[in-house]
Amino acid sequence: MPQFFLNKRLILLLVSIIFLVALIGFSLKDRKELTWSEQFVKDTTGFVQFLFHQPAQLVAGFFENVQDMKNTYKENKLLKARLEEYVMLEAEVQTLKKENEELRAVLDKKESLRDFIPIEATVIGRNPDRWQEMVIINKGEQQGIKKDMAVITPSGLIGKIQHASQFTSTVQLLSAIDRQNRISAYVQGKDGSVFGLIEGYDDKRQALLFKQIPFDAKIEKKQLVLTSGLGGIFPKGLPIGEVEEVVPDEYGLTKMAYVKPAANFYDVDEVIVVKRKIDAVQEGETK
């Protein structure tokens, strides 16, 4: 009896395997139509997927919308802050513009001491014996060049016009040994502007001498020295150099500063002759 049931189980197992293999082979066969059982399984599966897909999409879309709203809120808040900054900045600009116009009206000046007309020129000559003192440029009186006009490079001030002929001019460099070569200058300090005069050049230190500084003035290293425009020759704001060291003068009444030149006096090829606009306006009014 037990042997019979054992054989029966074995027969059922073999029949199941044969049926499964046949079913797999039938499924893999290239057919134009599906059987009713396959259609039922596919339709049921698709319907179940549809039922779960819609709620899942709704939930996912809800969380995406919440995140988008958060991002939009942050961006809106940032834009409002920047807009407020822009409004404040615009108000400050308008205030400064109005103050500038009022000051110009008080001074009754059409042009500022800082404004100038540039005249480009090229160095065409240099005396080896006076290399540190002067250069010759290819512009003269015919191009509007006049004596004592400032001469600069893109780096800063290098000197002034010493002589002007019809088509050429001689430029006296700041490094020239000439006691009459004085430039009104100032340092923009923390407590306000400190004024003085550029007088002379220390060849050993290769530094300009900024003299007649008030003894109680506070000047620090690396501060910029600029033309003040008060000498009646140079425009205001031309860079001269930066402070290297501040020492008492020989009498102890004022201070003197060693200034490292902003421009290179040794290697000069292209220069700009500076003509103050305020002078040009005055010339036009006298004609």
C-alpha positions in Angstrom: 0.0 0.0 0.0 2.7 2.6 0.9 4.5 1.7 -2.3 1.4 2.6 -4.3 1.1 6.0 -2.8 4.7 6.7 -3.4 4.4 5.8 -7.1 1.3 8.0 -7.3 3.1 11.0 -5.9 6.0 10.4 -8.3 3.6 10.2 -11.2 1.8 13.4 -10.2 5.2 15.2 -9.9 6.2 14.1 -13.4 2.9 15.1 -14.9 3.2 18.6 -13.2 6.7 19.1 -14.5 5.6 18.0 -18.0 2.6 20.4 -17.9 4.7 23.3 -16.6 7.3 22.8 -19.4 4.5 22.6 -22.0 3.0 25.8 -20.5 6.3 27.6 -20.7 6.9 26.5 -24.2 3.4 27.5 -25.2 3.9 31.0 -23.6 7.2 31.5 -25.4 5.7 30.6 -28.8 5.3 33.5 -31.2 1.5 33.9 -31.3 -0.8 36.5 -32.7 -3.4 36.2 -29.9 -3.2 35.5 -26.2 -5.2 32.8 -24.5 -8.1 33.7 -22.2 -6.1 32.9 -19.1 -3.2 35.1 -20.2 -5.6 37.9 -21.0 -7.3 37.6 -17.7 -4.0 37.7 -15.8 -2.8 40.8 -17.8 -6.1 42.6 -17.4 -6.2 41.9 -13.7 -2.7 43.0 -13.2 -3.2 46.2 -15.2 -6.4 47.1 -13.3 -4.6 46.6 -9.9 -1.7 48.8 -11.1 -4.1 51.4 -12.2 -5.8 51.4 -8.8 -2.5 51.9 -7.0 -0.9 54.2 -9.6 -3.4 57.1 -9.3 -3.2 57.5 -5.5 0.6 57.2 -5.6 0.8 59.9 -8.2 -1.5 62.2 -6.2 0.6 61.7 -3.0 3.9 62.3 -4.9 2.5 65.3 -6.7 1.2 66.7 -3.3 4.7 66.5 -1.8 6.3 68.0 -4.9 3.9 70.9 -4.8 4.7 71.5 -1.1 8.4 71.5 -1.9 7.9 73.9 -4.8 5.9 76.2 -2.6 8.7 76.2 0.0 11.3 77.0 -2.7 9.0 79.7 -4.1 8.6 81.3 -0.7 12.4 81.3 -0.1 13.1 82.8 -3.5 10.3 85.4 -3.0 11.8 86.4 0.4 15.3 86.7 -1.1 14.0 88.8 -4.0 12.1 91.1 -1.6 15.3 91.6 0.5 17.3 92.4 -2.6 14.6 94.8 -3.8 14.7 96.6 -0.5 18.5 96.9 -0.7 18.1 98.2 -4.3 15.6 100.8 -3.2 17.8 102.0 -0.4 20.8 102.1 -2.7 18.8 104.1 -5.3 17.8 106.5 -2.6 21.4 107.0 -1.4 22.5 107.6 -5.0 19.8 110.2 -5.6 20.8 111.9 -2.3 24.5 112.0 -3.2 23.6 113.2 -6.7 21.5 116.0 -5.3 24.2 117.0 -2.8 26.8 117.0 -5.5 24.7 119.3 -7.7 24.2 121.6 -4.7 27.9 121.8 -4.0 28.7 122.5 -7.6 26.1 125.2 -7.6 27.6 126.7 -4.5 31.1 126.6 -5.9 29.8 127.9 -9.2 32.0 125.5 -11.2 31.0 123.8 -14.4 33.9 121.3 -14.2 35.5 119.5 -11.3 39.2 119.7 -10.4 39.2 115.9 -11.0 38.1 116.2 -14.7 40.7 116.2 -17.4 41.2 115.8 -21.1 43.8 113.1 -22.1 46.3 113.6 -24.9 48.1 110.4 -25.8 51.8 110.7 -26.8 54.8 108.4 -27.4 58.3 108.8 -26.0 60.7 109.5 -28.9 63.9 110.5 -27.1 65.8 110.1 -23.9 69.2 111.4 -22.9 71.3 108.6 -21.3 73.1 111.1 -19.1 69.8 112.4 -17.8 67.8 109.1 -18.0 66.1 109.7 -14.6 65.3 113.3 -15.3 63.5 113.8 -18.6 62.0 112.3 -21.8 60.9 113.8 -25.1 57.5 113.0 -26.5 56.0 113.4 -30.0 53.3 116.0 -29.2 53.6 119.7 -28.9 51.7 123.0 -28.9 50.0 122.1 -32.1 48.3 119.3 -30.2 47.4 121.5 -27.3 50.4 120.7 -25.1 51.5 123.5 -22.7 54.1 124.0 -20.0 53.5 122.4 -16.6 50.8 120.0 -17.8 50.8 116.7 -15.9 52.1 113.6 -17.6 50.9 110.1 -16.5 51.0 106.5 -17.5 48.3 103.9 -16.8 50.1 103.3 -13.5 50.3 106.9 -12.2 51.9 110.3 -12.4 55.5 110.5 -13.9 56.1 114.2 -14.3 55.1 117.4 -16.0 55.8 119.3 -19.3 59.0 121.3 -18.9 59.1 122.8 -22.4 56.7 122.6 -25.4 57.7 123.3 -29.0 55.4 123.1 -32.0 55.5 119.3 -32.4 57.5 117.9 -29.5 57.7 118.4 -25.8 60.2 117.7 -23.0 58.8 116.0 -19.9 60.5 116.5 -16.5 60.2 113.3 -14.5 59.4 113.3 -10.8 62.7 111.7 -10.2 64.6 114.8 -11.5 66.7 116.7 -9.1 64.9 120.0 -9.0 63.9 121.9 -5.9 61.3 123.8 -7.8 59.6 120.6 -8.9 56.8 120.6 -6.3 53.4 118.9 -6.4 50.5 119.6 -4.1 49.3 116.2 -2.9 47.3 114.5 -0.2 46.8 111.2 1.6 43.2 110.0 2.3 43.6 109.0 5.9 41.1 107.5 8.4 40.5 110.9 10.1 40.3 112.8 6.8 42.7 114.1 4.1 46.3 114.9 5.0 47.9 117.5 2.7 51.5 118.1 1.8 54.0 118.6 -1.0 56.0 116.2 -3.1 59.5 117.8 -3.0 62.4 115.8 -4.3 63.5 112.3 -4.9 65.7 109.9 -2.9 67.8 108.1 -5.5 69.1 105.5 -3.0 65.7 104.5 -1.7 64.1 105.2 -5.1 61.3 107.1 -3.3 59.6 110.4 -3.6 59.7 112.8 -0.6 56.3 113.9 0.7 57.0 116.9 3.0 55.3 119.5 5.1 52.9 116.9 6.7 51.4 118.2 10.0 53.2 116.6 12.9 49.9 115.3 14.5 48.6 113.8 11.2 48.1 110.1 11.2 49.6 108.4 8.1 50.2 104.7 7.7 52.1 102.5 5.4 50.5 101.5 2.1 48.2 104.5 2.0 47.9 106.1 -1.4 49.2 109.5 -2.2 47.3 111.5 -4.8 47.4 114.9 -6.5 45.2 117.4 -4.6 44.5 119.7 -7.6 45.0 122.7 -5.3 48.3 123.7 -7.0 46.4 125.0 -10.0 48.3 122.8 -12.4 47.5 119.1 -11.9 44.0 117.6 -11.8 42.8 116.1 -8.5 43.1 112.4 -7.9 46.1 111.4 -10.1 47.9 108.5 -8.3 51.5 109.4 -7.2 52.4 106.4 -5.1 52.0 104.8 -1.7 53.6 105.5 1.7 56.6 103.4 2.6 57.8 105.2 5.8 56.9 108.3 7.9 59.7 110.1 9.7 60.0 113.5 11.5 61.6 116.2 9.3 65.0 117.7 10.0 63.6 120.4 12.3 61.1 118.2 14.1 58.2 120.5 13.4 56.5 118.5 10.6 56.7 115.0 9.2 58.1 113.6 6.0 57.0 110.4 4.2 58.9 108.3 1.7 56.6 107.5 -1.1 57.1 104.5 -3.5 56.1 105.8 -7.0 53.1 104.2 -8.6 54.7 104.5 -12.1 58.0 103.1 -13.4 60.3 106.1 -14.3 62.9 103.9 -15.9 60.8 102.2 -18.5 58.5 104.7 -20.2 57.2 104.2 -23.8 53.6 105.5 -24.0 52.3 108.4 -21.9 49.2 110.6 -21.5 49.4 114.4 -21.2 46.7 115.7 -18.9 44.8 118.9 -19.5 42.3 120.0 -16.8 38.9 120.6 -18.2 38.4 123.6 -15.9 41.4 125.2 -17.6 39.9 124.4 -21.0 36.6 126.0 -20.0 38.4 129.1 -18.8 40.4 129.4 -22.0 37.2 129.1 -24.0 35.5 131.8 -21.9 38.4 134.3 -22.5 38.4 133.8 -26.3 
